[in-house]
Every structure is written in C-alpha cells, then in structure tokens.
C-alpha cells in the first residue's frame, strides 16, 4: 500500500485553516491503527501541516526515499520494521527530519531508550491533540537549531582552514621567528578582546611561577609558556557578535563560544614550534571534578599544564580590572582558590600556589601592567619571559 497524502480536500481531514503552500512543514505519520492516523492528521492539518500517512515501517522508508519530510511520527510497535529501527535508519539517511515515537507504554525507560536512538520526543497514546501539536512544534524548532549550528560549524571549519593556511604561510615568511609569531597571534587576540588585554602575558608568568615551585622540568615549562600564552587563540574563529557580547550568552551562543578550545587546538598543533602547548589550549577549561569542557576530563586525566593554568587563570581573572568591577585583592583570590581545591582545582597545584608569597603575584602584576600602552619594540619578547623566568628557574630547580 502506498502512503497517502492528506490535504484539506481529503475526506479524512476536518475543515480548518490548514496551510497548503509549499512552505508548509511536511509530516509523515506512521501508525498501524486507522483511528490513530486520522486523529493525528486531523490535529496537525488544522495547524497548517501537510500530512502523509503510512501503516508500516517499510512504507515509511519508501516514503522517505520518495520525498523529504520535516518530521516523522512513528508508532513504537510497528509490524516489520519497528519504530525504533525506523528512527535509527531515518536519522542516518534523512538528516533534515525530526523523529518522534508514539507508544502506549508509560514506562519512562521506554522514552529514554527512544531518545538515545535519536528520537526528539516520545508521545503517549491515546493521543492528546494539543500535546502532539506542541511536541511537533518543539521538535521542529530544536531540529532547526541543530541544523543551523551544524551549518555554522561547517562554515567555521572552512574559515579556520583558510585562516590556518594564511597563518602557516605567515610563519614560513618570518624566517622561523617562532616567538615573534606567537606574540603576533596574542596581539591579534588582544586587539579583538581589549577587555582582557595583557591577560596572556600575566597568566603565562603566573603559570611559570607555580610550575617552578612544583619542580617542573624545562620541557614542561616550555609547553606551559606556549600553551598559556596562546590559550585563547581559538577565539579568532568566534564571531564578534558572540565574542564581544556584553550580556549573558544564550545556550546556543555558549556552545559556539566553547568551540574556541578546539579551534585553537587545531590551529597550533599543526605548527611544530607551537605544538607543545596544544594540549593546554584544548583542555584549559577542564575542571578537576570533571565538570569542565570539552572532554569532561577529571583529576589527573587533565594535563598538568592545564591544571596549573586553571589556578593561574582564576588568579588573573579575579585580580584584574574589568569594566563592570574593580580588581579584587590577591588575598580574596587566594581564599577562593583554596575553597575550590578538589573541585575546580588540583589540590597539589593549590598547595604549590599557596606556598608562594602574595608579593610575588603583586610584583608580576606591576611588571606586566607597566608594559600596557608601549610600542612593540618596548615590550619584552616571549622568549625573554621564558629565558628570564622559565629556563633559568628550571636550571636551578632540584
């Protein structure tokens, strides 16, 4: 039996303000019961949807091959190809559609399993028309957002690839001046996000001070220098509308913003001289308790450099001036870091941080603040930071 298209002229439909234009969302209804199909088609047609009905999973797959649908509502207990199988196959081959499952089983585990397989929602039978309509609208909206985010990610990948090619060409054109190239990248990010200007320089110094007190090797200090200085370089791939937004980010905007760690990682891992810091760039928003992103790493799963960076970053964030508040005292930042030991921060790193006198952090802040507003030739090179505060201390460490 061929699937049946229901329009306002079809005898199964009730009169109503159903839209019949090509822009109306198309819904495929798959249910073995004639009464259920009729109830669904009547309710959705009144809301302006164009409905097509099928009795089985096999018929539904054939209909999906013949044309595109915005949403599919399928009964769980279909003969032959089950509703779950239809959702899995449909999601694999028809990415545009949202899939909803219908069942008379009120066990919550059924709904959870359906959503694990890719269903946007699970509808209970007997159907409540208003609930069905609301669920379809919600599923369509969610699917549109997912598709928009996917398109944005694809565009972003192309933009990152293009910028990466230009970056690699620039690096080759500066006669292997590795540290100068890193400074140019950091300056470019500061130019876009002036609110945090000088942040990269300060947090790099803080990282080296903590790492030195922990007895880190020269190789570890070198990786921390590169990773800390370039930790936010991925933000060059984030649109200004999101990066510079003054208010709170929406969930979708926050998801885009969080991609900056992956952009930064992909950006610098390709250049051998920056690669040692790549893992810090990728994991600098992980938390010791596993509640961070992008991987949800926990405890020592997080690279040591990123665990050190987490403390240094919070120290700088709290003790730096912001447009919306004054800088907090180092004593307040110290107390907050101690409070978050074992949750946000590695207790061993916190212990090393606490062992360093507050005057050390105050001196670093004054030194770096003195560089603001000076011309590029006046600013100490990143290599100077490394040689003065990194390698020298590494050589003297036990």
C-alpha positions, 0 to 999 in steps of 0.5 A, a space after each residue: 500500500 502506498 502512503 497517502 497524502 492528506 490535504 484539506 480536500 481529503 475526506 479524512 481531514 476536518 475543515 480548518 485553516 490548514 496551510 497548503 503552500 509549499 512552505 508548509 512543514 511536511 509530516 509523515 505519520 506512521 501508525 498501524 491503527 486507522 483511528 490513530 492516523 486520522 486523529 493525528 492528521 486531523 490535529 496537525 492539518 488544522 495547524 497548517 501541516 501537510 500530512 502523509 500517512 503510512 501503516 508500516 515501517 517499510 512504507 515509511 522508508 519508501 516514503 522517505 526515499 520518495 520525498 523529504 519530510 520535516 518530521 516523522 511520527 512513528 508508532 513504537 510497535 510497528 509490524 516489520 520494521 519497528 519504530 525504533 529501527 525506523 528512527 535509527 535508519 531515518 536519522 542516518 539517511 534523512 538528516 533534515 527530519 525530526 523523529 518522534 515515537 508514539 507508544 502506549 507504554 508509560 514506562 519512562 525507560 521506554 522514552 529514554 531508550 527512544 531518545 538515545 536512538 535519536 528520537 526528539 520526543 516520545 508521545 503517549 497514546 491515546 493521543 492528546 491533540 494539543 500535546 502532539 501539536 506542541 511536541 511537533 512544534 518543539 521538535 521542529 524548532 530544536 531540529 532547526 537549531 541543530 541544523 543551523 549550528 551544524 551549518 555554522 560549524 561547517 562554515 567555521 571549519 572552512 574559515 579556520 582552514 583558510 585562516 590556518 593556511 594564511 597563518 602557516 604561510 605567515 610563519 614560513 615568511 618570518 624566517 622561523 621567528 617562532 616567538 615573534 609569531 606567537 606574540 603576533 597571534 596574542 596581539 591579534 587576540 588582544 586587539 579583538 578582546 581589549 577587555 582582557 588585554 595583557 591577560 596572556 602575558 600575566 597568566 603565562 608568568 603566573 603559570 611559570 611561577 607555580 610550575 617552578 615551585 612544583 619542580 617542573 622540568 624545562 620541557 614542561 615549562 616550555 609547553 606551559 609558556 606556549 600553551 598559556 600564552 596562546 590559550 585563547 587563540 581559538 577565539 579568532 574563529 568566534 564571531 564578534 557578535 558572540 565574542 564581544 557580547 556584553 550580556 549573558 550568552 544564550 545556550 546556543 551562543 555558549 556552545 559556539 563560544 566553547 568551540 574556541 578550545 578546539 579551534 585553537 587546538 587545531 590551529 597550533 598543533 599543526 605548527 611544530 614550534 607551537 605544538 607543545 602547548 596544544 594540549 593546554 589550549 584544548 583542555 584549559 577549561 577542564 575542571 578537576 571534578 570533571 565538570 569542565 569542557 570539552 572532554 569532561 576530563 577529571 583529576 589527573 586525566 587533565 594535563 598538568 599544564 592545564 591544571 596549573 593554568 586553571 589556578 593561574 587563570 582564576 588568579 588573573 581573572 579575579 585580580 584584574 580590572 574589568 569594566 563592570 568591577 574593580 580588581 579584587 585583592 590577591 588575598 580574596 583570590 587566594 581564599 577562593 582558590 583554596 575553597 575550590 581545591 578538589 573541585 575546580 582545582 588540583 589540590 597539589 597545584 593549590 598547595 604549590 600556589 599557596 606556598 608562594 608569597 602574595 608579593 610575588 603575584 603583586 610584583 608580576 602584576 606591576 611588571 606586566 601592567 607597566 608594559 600596557 600602552 608601549 610600542 612593540 619594540 618596548 615590550 619584552 619578547 616571549 622568549 625573554 619571559 621564558 629565558 628570564 623566568 622559565 629556563 633559568 628557574 628550571 636550571 636551578 630547580 632540584 
